Amino acid sequence: MEKRNLDTICVQGGWQPKNGEPRVLPIYQSTTYKYDNSEQMGRLFDLEEEGYFYTRLQNPTNDVVAQKICDLEGGVAGMLTSSGQAANYYAAFNICEAGDHIICSAHVYGGTFNLFGVTMKKQGIDVTFINPDCTEEELEAAFKPNTKMVFGETISNPSLVVLDIEKFAKAAHRHGVPLIVDNTFATPINCRPFEWGADIVTHSTTKYMDGHAMAVGGAIVDSGKFDWNAHADKFPGLTTPDDSYHGIVYTERFGKGAYITKATAQLMRDLGSIPAPMNSFLLNVGLETLHLRMPRHCENAIKVATYLQSSDKVAWVNCPMLKGNKYYDLAKKYMPNGTCGVITFGLKGGRETAIKFMDSLEFITIVTHVADARSCVLHPASHTHRQMTDEQLIEAGVQPDLIRFSIGIENADDIINDLEQALNRI
């Protein structure tokens, strides 16, 4: 098929109806699928034939949306999960087991930090967290003989660090392991990590892809570029027989589709973090306007960040799209059309001032969510990280006065007016 632009893929990708079929992606709200003979069903269970037999593994609605996201990222295969957390877990656990080691950027979403640093550690998988601004020498020193992957976020949540994808990809490849990048905040509209050396991309589709705070979900996309067989001893789960499928070797049977096939046939089979077809349908509706919403988010973010910088009540503003920002050059390199609609800032006066400011907002709401069409704020020190002391917050990269502001697609003047009236009350 002729290569399409991202705008067209957002609208037309995935679902390709045949003559007389529904123009809109159907919701296949069924757990099971009927077959005329048991022999064919057996071939499906042995992965000898493609098809559907139980929605915990695959579902037509889910697969169509996964294909759209795969096409947007420029990958060879993709899958959906029930959440972004599940996507990151599957992406790592698909190639890691007890006794292995992960390198992860220290600036990642708190849930991911806990997943790798606590939960997976209990499963025998060790992790080294490294400052994403590290030197190449410091990054090299983090590798161990049992390192199986490197992980980072294109734009970290909430610290907004822009990952130097090429630096991390080159280091990973020197050691024969893949770079996995969470591209949630940038989305493939603003950044395509495969073009810079990343091997696997994950998403919390709950955020910009859905765009309307309607459905929790996640996605994994494989670039197909990492040669698992060239490092077969590191990845036995992909390159040696799987006894649970009569000795199938995924790289031999499925080629470039090996990684996603294993994650679907093995991990989804056993752990079951499948999205509901209805949620995938809603995600697809959001994807159809992703290419329109992301530029508006970025445009509004620059206007709002510029306004906040001019206020004498604001102590600092962090927006990688603003000249003078620490990550401006990296942002221009990897995301020349803009980063995302999330910025952070602090107010003079600290924690209590931040609380009073947020309580004074009118249509900008206080919610734990981020990255959808509506503007919203969160004060991590008072909410998601409220059990931490100020010293612990700083160690975790979250300043006590930090306000995470997810700027929506409303009129920028109205957003600024709401901020101004709230600032006038403190």
C-alpha positions in Angstrom: 0.0 0.0 0.0 1.2 3.5 -0.8 2.9 5.2 2.2 0.5 7.7 3.9 1.2 10.8 5.9 0.5 10.6 9.7 -2.5 12.8 9.4 -4.1 10.3 7.0 -3.1 7.3 9.1 -4.8 8.9 12.1 -8.1 9.1 10.2 -7.9 6.2 7.8 -5.4 3.8 9.3 -6.2 0.4 10.7 -9.8 -0.4 9.7 -10.0 -1.1 5.9 -13.6 -2.2 5.3 -14.4 -4.4 2.3 -17.3 -4.0 0.0 -20.6 -3.8 2.0 -18.8 -3.7 5.5 -19.4 -1.0 8.1 -17.5 2.2 7.4 -16.9 2.7 11.1 -14.8 0.2 13.0 -17.1 -2.3 14.6 -17.0 -3.2 18.3 -16.4 -7.0 18.4 -18.0 -7.4 21.8 -17.5 -11.1 22.0 -15.3 -13.3 24.2 -15.3 -16.2 21.7 -15.3 -17.1 18.0 -17.1 -20.0 16.3 -15.4 -22.5 14.0 -16.7 -25.4 12.0 -14.2 -28.0 13.1 -11.9 -28.8 16.0 -8.9 -29.3 13.8 -8.8 -25.6 12.8 -9.3 -24.6 16.4 -6.3 -26.8 17.3 -4.1 -25.1 14.7 -5.0 -21.7 16.2 -4.0 -22.9 19.6 -0.7 -24.1 18.2 0.0 -20.8 16.5 0.0 -22.6 13.1 -2.8 -20.4 11.7 -3.9 -16.8 12.2 -7.3 -16.2 13.6 -9.3 -15.4 16.7 -10.4 -17.9 19.3 -10.5 -16.0 22.6 -10.5 -12.3 23.3 -8.0 -12.5 26.1 -5.4 -13.1 23.5 -6.7 -11.2 20.5 -9.8 -9.3 19.4 -10.5 -7.8 15.9 -11.3 -4.3 17.3 -8.2 -4.3 19.4 -6.0 -5.5 16.6 -7.2 -2.8 14.2 -6.4 -0.1 16.6 -3.0 -1.6 17.4 -2.2 -1.6 13.7 -3.1 2.1 13.4 -0.7 2.9 16.3 1.9 0.6 14.8 1.6 2.5 11.4 1.9 5.9 13.2 5.1 4.8 14.9 6.5 3.1 11.7 6.8 -0.3 13.3 6.2 -3.8 12.1 3.9 -5.1 14.8 1.9 -3.8 17.7 -0.4 -4.8 20.5 -2.8 -3.1 22.9 -2.9 -3.6 26.7 -5.3 -2.6 29.4 -3.1 0.2 30.6 0.2 2.0 30.1 1.5 0.3 33.2 0.7 -3.1 31.6 2.4 -2.0 28.4 5.7 -1.2 30.1 5.5 -4.4 32.2 4.9 -6.6 29.2 7.6 -4.8 27.2 10.2 -5.5 29.8 9.0 -8.9 31.1 8.9 -10.2 27.5 12.7 -10.2 27.4 13.7 -10.3 31.1 13.5 -12.9 33.7 14.8 -13.6 37.2 18.5 -12.8 37.3 18.5 -10.2 34.6 19.2 -6.5 34.8 17.6 -3.3 33.4 19.0 0.2 32.9 16.3 2.9 33.3 16.3 6.6 33.2 15.9 8.0 36.7 13.4 10.5 35.3 10.3 8.5 34.5 6.7 8.4 35.6 6.5 7.4 39.3 4.4 4.3 38.5 7.1 3.0 36.1 9.8 3.8 38.6 8.0 1.7 41.2 7.3 -1.1 38.6 11.0 -1.5 37.8 12.4 -0.6 41.2 10.1 -2.5 43.5 7.7 -4.9 41.8 10.0 -6.4 39.2 12.8 -6.4 41.7 10.7 -8.8 43.8 10.6 -11.0 40.7 14.4 -11.2 40.6 15.0 -8.5 38.0 17.5 -5.9 39.1 17.5 -2.2 37.9 20.0 0.6 37.7 18.4 4.1 37.6 20.6 6.6 35.8 20.4 10.3 35.3 19.3 10.9 31.7 21.8 13.8 31.5 24.7 11.4 32.2 27.8 11.3 30.1 28.4 8.5 27.7 31.1 7.2 30.1 28.6 7.1 33.0 26.0 5.3 30.9 28.6 2.7 29.8 29.5 2.1 33.4 25.8 1.1 34.2 25.9 -1.9 31.9 26.4 -5.4 33.4 26.8 -8.8 31.7 23.2 -9.6 32.5 21.7 -6.3 31.2 18.8 -7.0 28.9 17.3 -3.6 28.0 17.5 0.1 28.4 14.4 2.2 29.1 13.5 5.9 29.1 10.7 8.3 28.2 10.9 10.8 25.3 9.5 13.4 27.7 9.5 12.4 31.3 6.5 12.8 33.5 6.4 15.1 35.4 10.0 16.5 35.3 9.8 17.1 31.4 13.3 15.9 30.8 13.9 15.3 27.0 15.7 12.0 26.5 18.7 12.0 24.2 17.4 9.0 22.3 20.5 8.6 20.0 22.9 8.5 23.0 20.9 5.8 24.8 20.2 3.8 21.6 23.9 3.7 20.7 24.9 2.6 24.2 22.2 -0.1 24.2 23.3 -1.4 20.8 27.0 -1.5 21.8 25.9 -4.0 24.5 23.6 -6.0 22.3 20.3 -5.0 24.0 17.3 -3.0 22.8 16.3 0.5 23.8 12.6 0.7 24.8 11.1 4.2 24.9 7.8 5.4 26.4 6.5 7.9 23.8 3.3 8.8 25.7 3.8 12.6 26.0 5.2 13.3 22.6 3.1 10.8 20.6 4.2 9.8 17.1 2.8 13.1 15.9 5.7 15.0 17.5 8.4 12.3 17.9 9.1 8.9 16.2 11.7 7.2 18.3 12.4 4.5 15.8 13.9 7.1 13.5 16.5 7.9 16.2 17.5 4.3 17.0 14.9 3.1 19.5 13.8 -0.5 19.1 10.5 -0.7 20.9 8.0 2.0 21.8 5.3 1.9 24.5 2.4 4.2 25.2 -0.1 5.0 27.9 -2.9 5.5 25.3 -5.0 6.9 28.2 -3.3 10.2 27.6 -3.1 12.2 24.3 -4.0 9.2 22.1 -7.4 8.8 23.7 -7.5 12.6 24.4 -10.8 12.7 26.2 -10.1 10.9 29.5 -12.6 8.2 28.6 -10.6 4.9 28.5 -7.5 3.6 30.2 -5.2 1.7 27.8 -1.7 1.0 26.7 0.2 0.0 23.5 3.5 -1.7 22.5 5.1 -1.3 19.1 8.1 -3.2 17.8 10.3 -1.6 15.1 11.4 -5.0 13.8 15.0 -3.7 13.6 16.6 -5.4 16.6 18.3 -8.7 15.7 17.4 -11.0 18.5 19.2 -13.9 16.9 22.5 -12.0 16.8 22.3 -11.9 20.6 20.5 -15.2 21.0 22.2 -16.1 24.3 20.7 -12.9 25.9 17.1 -13.6 24.8 16.4 -17.3 25.2 12.6 -16.6 25.5 12.6 -15.6 21.8 15.4 -17.7 20.4 14.9 -21.1 22.1 11.9 -23.5 22.1 8.8 -22.5 24.1 7.6 -25.7 25.8 4.1 -24.2 26.3 3.7 -24.1 22.5 5.2 -27.5 21.5 8.7 -26.1 21.2 8.0 -23.1 18.9 11.0 -20.8 18.5 9.5 -17.4 18.0 12.3 -15.8 15.9 12.3 -18.8 13.6 8.5 -19.0 13.2 7.6 -15.4 13.2 10.7 -13.4 12.1 10.3 -9.7 12.6 6.9 -10.4 14.4 8.6 -12.6 17.0 8.6 -10.0 19.9 4.9 -9.0 19.7 3.8 -12.6 19.0 5.5 -13.8 22.1 4.1 -11.0 24.2 0.6 -11.7 22.9 0.6 -15.5 22.8 2.5 -16.0 26.1 2.2 -13.0 28.4 -1.3 -12.0 27.4 -2.3 -15.6 27.6 -1.0 -15.9 31.2 -1.4 -12.4 32.6 -4.5 -11.3 30.7 -4.2 -7.5 30.6 -6.3 -7.2 27.5 -8.3 -4.0 26.8 -12.1 -4.1 26.5 -13.1 -3.8 22.8 -15.3 -0.8 23.7 -12.2 0.9 25.2 -10.3 0.3 22.0 -13.2 1.7 19.9 -13.1 4.9 22.0 -9.3 5.0 21.6 -9.7 4.9 17.9 -12.1 7.8 17.9 -9.5 9.8 19.8 -6.7 8.8 17.4 -8.7 10.2 14.5 -8.1 13.7 15.8 -4.6 13.3 17.4 -2.9 15.1 14.5 -5.2 18.1 15.0 -5.0 18.2 18.8 -1.3 17.9 19.3 -0.3 21.2 17.5 -3.0 23.0 19.5 -1.8 21.6 22.8 1.8 22.8 21.9 0.6 26.2 20.7 -1.3 26.8 23.9 1.5 25.5 26.1 4.0 28.0 24.6 1.5 30.9 25.1 0.7 29.9 28.7 4.4 29.3 29.6 5.3 32.7 28.2 2.6 34.3 30.3 3.6 32.6 33.5 7.3 33.6 32.9 6.1 37.2 32.9 4.3 37.0 36.3 6.1 38.3 39.3 4.3 35.6 41.4 5.8 32.8 39.5 9.2 31.5 40.7 10.1 29.3 37.7 8.6 27.7 34.6 9.7 24.5 32.8 8.7 24.1 29.2 11.2 22.5 26.8 9.7 24.5 23.9 10.9 27.8 25.4 14.2 29.2 24.4 16.6 29.1 27.3 15.1 25.8 28.7 17.8 23.2 29.5 16.3 20.8 27.0 15.4 23.2 24.3 18.1 22.0 21.9 17.2 18.3 22.4 13.5 19.1 22.0 14.2 20.9 18.7 16.3 17.9 17.5 13.8 15.2 18.3 10.5 17.1 18.3 10.9 20.1 16.0 7.1 20.6 15.7 6.6 20.8 19.5 6.8 18.6 22.6 3.5 18.3 24.3 0.9 20.4 26.3 2.3 19.6 29.7 4.4 22.2 31.5 5.5 22.6 35.2 5.9 25.7 37.2 6.4 26.9 40.8 5.0 29.8 42.7 6.8 32.1 45.1 5.6 31.1 48.5 5.9 27.3 48.2 3.5 24.5 49.0 0.7 26.4 50.7 0.7 29.1 48.0 0.4 26.4 45.4 -2.6 24.8 47.1 -4.4 28.2 47.5 -3.7 29.0 43.8 -5.2 25.7 42.5 -8.2 26.0 44.8 -8.9 29.4 43.2 -9.0 28.2 39.6 -12.4 28.2 38.0 -12.6 26.0 34.8 -9.1 24.5 35.1 -9.7 21.5 37.3 -7.6 19.6 39.8 -7.4 16.0 38.7 -4.9 13.1 38.8 -5.1 12.7 35.0 -2.9 14.5 32.5 -2.7 15.0 28.7 -6.3 15.3 27.4 -8.4 18.0 25.8 -9.3 19.7 29.0 -6.8 21.9 31.0 -6.0 20.4 34.5 -3.5 20.8 37.3 -1.9 18.6 39.9 0.4 19.5 42.8 2.4 16.2 43.4 3.6 17.2 46.8 0.0 17.5 48.0 -1.4 14.6 46.0 0.5 11.8 44.3 3.6 12.3 46.4 2.0 13.6 49.6 3.7 11.0 51.9 7.2 12.3 51.0 9.1 14.9 52.9 10.5 17.9 51.0 13.9 16.3 51.0 12.5 13.1 49.6 10.6 15.0 46.9 13.8 16.8 45.7 15.7 13.4 45.6 12.9 12.0 43.4 13.2 15.0 41.0 9.9 16.6 42.2 10.3 20.1 43.7 7.9 20.7 46.6 6.4 23.7 44.8 6.0 21.9 41.5 2.6 22.3 39.8 2.0 20.0 36.8 -0.1 21.9 34.3 -1.7 19.9 31.5 -2.8 22.5 29.0 -5.8 21.6 26.9 -7.2 22.8 23.6 -9.5 25.5 24.9 -8.9 29.1 23.8 -5.5 30.2 25.2 -6.8 33.6 26.3 -9.4 31.9 28.5 -6.8 29.6 30.0 -4.6 32.6 30.8 -7.5 34.6 32.2 -8.3 31.8 34.6 -4.6 31.6 35.7 -4.5 35.4 36.2 -7.6 35.6 38.4 -6.2 32.7 40.5 -2.8 34.3 40.8 -4.5 37.6 41.9 -6.0 35.8 44.9 -2.7 34.6 46.4 
